[in-house]
Amino acid sequence: MVTIDDVRALASTLPRSYEAFVRGRVKFRVGRIVYLAFSKDGRELGFAFPKEWRQALVDSEPEKFALPSVSDMRYHWAVVRLEAIDEVEMRELVLDAWAMVVPTKVVESYVARTGGSER
């Protein structure tokens, strides 16, 4: 099972990414934009995701993914149950969410430097 510490270890290495604690929840931001947010109990992770693909994601694997709360439906956002994913899938979700909120040049530089991995 993936934990907050697993996600933190990756997200903290990404350019322009920083951790914030807001209303009892751990979140990761780039500037003022939140791209990852844990539930208060740490069992779920909200992540930046294209609105137009969100329903298909949830329909494809409802045991893993969920729609965000009604108040968050206006955002590019989806939710994953951490117990349902492995570290490889977590890396993909975190990197894709981060890539949605940073300039393309930052993503390109990161990929060129690391090959897309966290190291």
C-alpha positions in Angstrom: 0.0 0.0 0.0 1.2 3.5 -0.8 1.5 5.9 2.1 1.7 9.7 2.5 5.4 9.3 3.1 5.8 7.6 -0.3 4.0 10.4 -2.1 5.9 13.0 -0.1 9.3 11.4 -1.0 8.5 11.9 -4.7 6.5 15.2 -4.6 9.2 17.0 -2.5 11.8 16.3 -5.3 9.7 17.9 -8.1 10.8 21.4 -9.2 8.6 24.2 -7.8 6.7 21.8 -5.6 6.2 22.4 -1.9 4.2 20.9 0.9 1.5 22.8 2.8 -0.7 22.0 5.7 -4.2 23.5 5.2 -7.2 22.8 7.4 -5.8 19.6 8.8 -4.8 18.2 5.4 -1.4 17.7 3.7 -1.3 19.3 0.2 1.3 19.8 -2.4 1.4 23.0 -4.4 3.2 24.7 -7.2 2.8 28.4 -6.5 -0.8 28.8 -5.3 -2.1 25.8 -7.3 -2.8 22.6 -5.4 -2.0 19.5 -7.4 -2.1 16.9 -4.6 -4.3 16.8 -1.5 -4.6 14.0 1.1 -7.8 13.3 2.9 -7.6 14.0 6.7 -7.2 10.3 7.4 -4.5 9.9 4.7 -6.3 7.1 2.9 -7.2 9.0 -0.2 -5.3 11.3 -2.5 -6.9 14.0 -4.6 -4.8 14.9 -7.7 -4.9 17.2 -10.6 -6.6 15.4 -13.5 -8.3 16.6 -16.7 -12.1 17.1 -16.1 -13.0 15.7 -19.5 -11.4 12.3 -18.7 -12.4 12.1 -15.0 -15.6 10.1 -15.5 -13.9 7.6 -17.8 -11.1 7.1 -15.2 -13.6 6.4 -12.4 -15.8 4.2 -14.6 -12.7 2.2 -15.7 -11.6 1.3 -12.2 -14.2 2.3 -9.6 -12.4 0.3 -6.9 -9.4 2.7 -7.3 -10.7 6.0 -8.4 -13.6 8.3 -7.3 -15.0 11.6 -8.3 -14.1 14.5 -6.1 -16.6 16.1 -3.7 -19.4 18.1 -5.2 -17.6 21.4 -4.3 -14.5 20.2 -6.1 -16.2 19.1 -9.3 -15.5 22.5 -10.9 -11.7 21.8 -10.7 -9.5 19.5 -12.7 -9.5 16.9 -10.0 -10.0 13.2 -9.3 -9.4 11.0 -6.2 -7.6 7.7 -5.7 -7.7 5.3 -2.8 -4.0 4.8 -1.8 -4.6 1.2 -0.7 -5.6 0.3 -4.2 -2.5 1.4 -6.0 1.2 0.5 -6.1 4.3 2.7 -6.1 4.6 2.6 -9.9 1.0 3.9 -10.4 1.5 6.5 -7.6 4.5 7.8 -9.4 2.6 8.1 -12.7 -0.3 9.9 -11.0 1.9 12.3 -9.1 4.1 13.2 -12.1 1.1 13.7 -14.4 -0.7 15.9 -11.8 2.5 18.0 -11.3 3.0 18.3 -15.0 -0.5 19.8 -15.3 0.4 22.8 -13.1 4.0 23.7 -14.1 5.2 25.3 -17.3 6.0 22.9 -20.1 9.6 24.0 -20.1 9.9 22.8 -16.4 8.5 19.4 -17.3 10.8 19.1 -20.3 13.8 20.0 -18.2 12.9 17.5 -15.5 12.3 14.7 -18.0 15.6 15.5 -19.8 17.4 15.4 -16.5 15.8 12.4 -14.9 14.2 10.5 -17.7 10.8 11.1 -15.9 11.8 9.3 -12.7 12.0 10.9 -9.3 15.8 10.6 -9.2 
